[in-house]
Amino acid sequence: MKIAVYTIALNEEQFVQRWYDSCKEADYLFIADTGSTDRTVELAKELGINVSVISVKPWRFDDARNAALALLPDDIDMCISLDMDEYLGEGWRQEMEKAPKEATRIRYNYTWNFNEDGTPGLVFGGDKIHARHYYRWKHPVHEIITADRIKEVQYWSQLNLYHKADNTKSRSQYLPLLKLSVEEDPNDDRNAYYYARELYFHGKYKEAGKAFRHHLSLKTATWAPERASSMRYIAKTESDKDEKLKWLTSAVKECPNRREALVELAEFYYDHLEWKNCLTAAKKAIAIEERPMEYLCEDFAWGYLPYDLAAMGSYYTGDYENALVYGNKAIALGGEEHKKRLFENLKFYQEKYDLEKSKENV
């Protein structure tokens, strides 16, 4: 199997060495530089990476990636699209070599981010390893690689690919490109969801609420976790208590086997001092023990928060023993920024528990 690793780049000098070290076992390395003003091109060439400078006007990510793909040698069998802020795990080549010859796309474990302690955070299935020919990138942003005029054959590997983002980069170009995506393909539910979410990220809450409702109205919008996410975002855009509750409960019903909506429902009840309901929602979230490998599986639902909410719900409903159990679990999962408050809460739970026990012994 002849393998190429390729990417587009703009001012990525801080990532060049790591990118190269992770993928240097490939037969061909290629960077399509889109106008770097730092040392990206210089450093890449020093390492022996093939580099071409390309110009894409008007800018869109799919055109840039298709231009990069077109510049790869024709005799390449499989391509790995590896962004500069991504890197391959050890043994990746051996894993790819296990794929059957008829495979046109190789799936893998994609770690999107990492926890504070360095352990993997959000992990889901990646899909950017594909055959050299008959594949094209689609959509101006949040682009996807699609099979073109062939019957796709997928192979699930044990390959690991990791992402450590440069959070200083601006997202300013995303909103206009997502608007263009929706205009080009108005029935694409994925684009509709991303566009609505980007509006929300930009603080355009009224427009975002309308866009999320549009997403839900599409016949193609059938994936329950994404539908539930739209409902949760609509709840965030609503100021009316009853409307918030309506959308949160709808999200729970839409996707009852996911934690996110339940945790946000527990937060809603916490905000309104409805402790019994807060406890019920938090316990239902905690009861979901298997974390799905999907991109909409959000870290907050799998950290300290559901246990913190369950602890407070237990405390205010008089179950001090379980308040301690949940409180200790919250401390075990909480980051340093939460530890002081969580320990103070635990002190209250312990004092109340000890007081009740002393009454029993009188």
Residue, then its C-alpha position, 0 to 999 in steps of 0.5 A: m500500500k502506497i500512502a500519502v499524508y496531505t494537508i492545507a496550511l496557513n501559518e502553522e510553524q509551531f506544528v510542523q515538527r510534530w506533524y512530520d514526526s507523526c507521519k514520516e512513515a508515509d510514502y509521500l508527505f504534502i503540504a499545500d500552503t495557502g499563504s503563510t507569512d511565518r516559517t511554515v514553508e521553510l521548516a517543512k522543506e527542511l524536513g523534506i516535506n513536499v510543499s506547494v503554494i496555492s491560491v484559493k479565491p474566494w476562499r473556501f476549505d473544500d476548494a483548498r483541500n481538493a486542490a491539495l488532493a489533485l497535486l498528489p501523485d497518481d500512484i498513491d493508494m490511500c490518503i490521510s488528510l491530516d491537519m497541521d494541529e493533528y497527529l497520528g498515533e504510534g503504529w498507524r502504518q501497521e494498522m492501515e496495512k491491515a485494511p483489505k485491498e477493496a477498502t476505499r475509506i479507513r475509519y479510526n479513533y479520533t481524539w478531538n480534545f484532552n482533559e486537564d490530566g492529559t487523558p483523552g476527552l471527546v473521542f469519536g470515529g474519524d473518516k478522513i482516510h480515503a482512496r486517492h481517486y474518486y473522492r472529493w471534498k464538499h462544503p465551504v467549511h466543516e467540509i467532508i470527504t465524499a465518494d464520487r462515482i464509486k461504491e464505497v467500502q469502509y474498514w474500521s481500524q484501530l488507528n488513533l489520530y489526535h487533535k490539539a487545536d490552536n485556540t488562538k485562531s479566529r473563527s470569523q470566516y466560519l459564519p459567512l462560509l456556513k451561510l454559503s453552505v446553507e445557500e448552496d445546499p438548503n436541504d443539508d441538515r448537517n450544514a443547517y445545524y452547524y450554521a445555527r450553532e455558529l450564529y449562537f457562538h457569535g451571540k446572535y441568539k434570536e437568529a440562532g433560535k430561528a435557525f435551529r428551528h429550521h434545522l429541526s424542520l428538515k426532513t433530512a434531520t433525523w439523527a436524534p443526538e443532533r436534533a436533541s442538541s438543537m432543542r437544547y440550544i433553543a432552550k438557551t435562547e429562550s428567556d421564558k421559563d416554560e419555554k426553556l423547560k419545554w425544549l429541554t424536556s423535548a430534548v430528553k425525549e428525543c434522545p433519552n440515552r444521552r446525558e447532555a439534555l438530562v444534565e442541562l435539565a438538572e441545571f434548570y431545576y437547580d436554577h429554580l430551586e426545584w431540588k427533587n426534580c434536579l436530583t431525579a434528572a441528575k441521577k438519570a444522567i449518571a445512570i447512563e454509564e456508556r459514553p458514546m463515541e460521537y462528536l456531540c458527546e460533550d465533556f460537561a456531561w461526563g465530568y463532575l457536573p452531574y454528580d455535583l447536581a446530584a449531591m446538591g439535590s440529595y442534600y436539599t431533599g434530606d439524603y445527606e448520605n448520598a450527598l456525600v457519595y455524589g459530592n466525593k465523586a464530583i471532587a474526584l472528577g472536578g478540575e482545580e477551578h471547581k475544587k474549592r467550592l466542591f470541598e466547601n459543599l462536602k463540608f456542609y454535607q458531612e456536618k449535616y450527616d454527622l448531626e443527623k447521625s448524632k440525633e439517631n444515637v441519642 
